[in-house]
């Protein structure tokens, strides 16, 4: 079965499986550092409110998914080579699982930790999710083009 013979469900499964190739421990550490630094800046800046955690959580999530996704594109020593090859052939599609996860989790963080409504949180989460998709897709496309 060639890559052109895949059903949409199989393509989604490959996209999710290829997302596991990222350096997720490093991404978690970077996300925690960025989130902690943002929280410290918020507290030092005097923004004392019940919504003080929403912004730092969003930054932490963005950097977590950015490092995990882009790092997975740049690493050479990880996982199944067939998954790596599929991700290199489909750079935009392989970035979709992390983008969707960021969209959902950032929306939840803004809704639960902040004073955002659901609709406002979804629209506010579209920017970081779109930026993640753009960065991961461009990095994957450039890597594929350089390899060819």
PECOR-V286979 format. One record per residue. NEAR is the number of other ideal C-beta (glycine too) atoms within 12 Angstrom. D_CENTER is the distance of its C-alpha to the mean C-alpha in Angstrom with 2 decimals. Layout:
BEGIN
near d_center
NEAR D_CENTER
NEAR D_CENTER
END
This chain:
BEGIN
near d_center
9 29.79
8 28.11
18 24.65
11 26.29
9 27.71
18 24.55
12 24.37
11 21.38
10 20.84
19 20.99
24 18.49
20 15.96
19 16.88
32 16.44
34 12.94
23 12.01
23 14.26
38 12.92
40 9.43
24 11.67
36 12.85
36 10.40
26 12.00
25 10.62
14 13.74
22 13.42
32 9.87
21 11.50
19 14.41
27 12.82
30 11.02
22 14.48
20 16.35
27 14.61
29 14.92
20 18.46
19 19.44
27 18.42
25 20.35
17 23.25
17 23.39
24 23.48
17 26.24
12 28.18
14 28.01
9 29.78
19 27.32
12 28.63
15 27.68
11 26.20
21 23.00
23 22.35
26 19.39
32 17.28
32 16.34
32 15.62
36 13.49
40 11.33
31 11.21
33 10.58
40 7.55
39 6.16
35 7.48
36 6.62
42 2.94
37 4.81
33 7.65
37 6.85
45 5.82
37 8.45
31 10.64
38 10.95
38 12.19
28 14.59
26 16.01
14 19.20
12 20.40
23 18.03
22 18.63
15 20.58
14 21.55
16 21.74
27 18.06
31 17.37
20 19.90
31 18.49
45 14.99
32 17.01
27 19.06
30 16.30
34 13.52
27 12.41
31 12.82
40 10.94
38 7.67
30 8.44
34 7.76
46 3.99
35 4.94
25 7.79
31 6.83
41 5.42
31 8.61
23 10.74
28 10.17
41 10.48
32 13.44
22 14.92
30 14.74
35 16.42
25 18.88
20 19.86
26 19.78
28 20.74
18 23.44
24 21.42
14 22.56
17 20.34
13 20.75
16 20.16
30 17.00
20 15.62
19 16.70
25 15.42
35 11.86
22 12.12
21 12.15
36 8.89
34 7.19
22 9.73
26 9.34
39 5.82
33 7.64
21 10.63
30 9.79
41 8.36
27 11.26
20 13.74
30 13.19
37 13.61
25 16.54
18 18.19
25 18.04
22 19.58
13 22.14
13 23.15
17 23.64
9 25.88
END
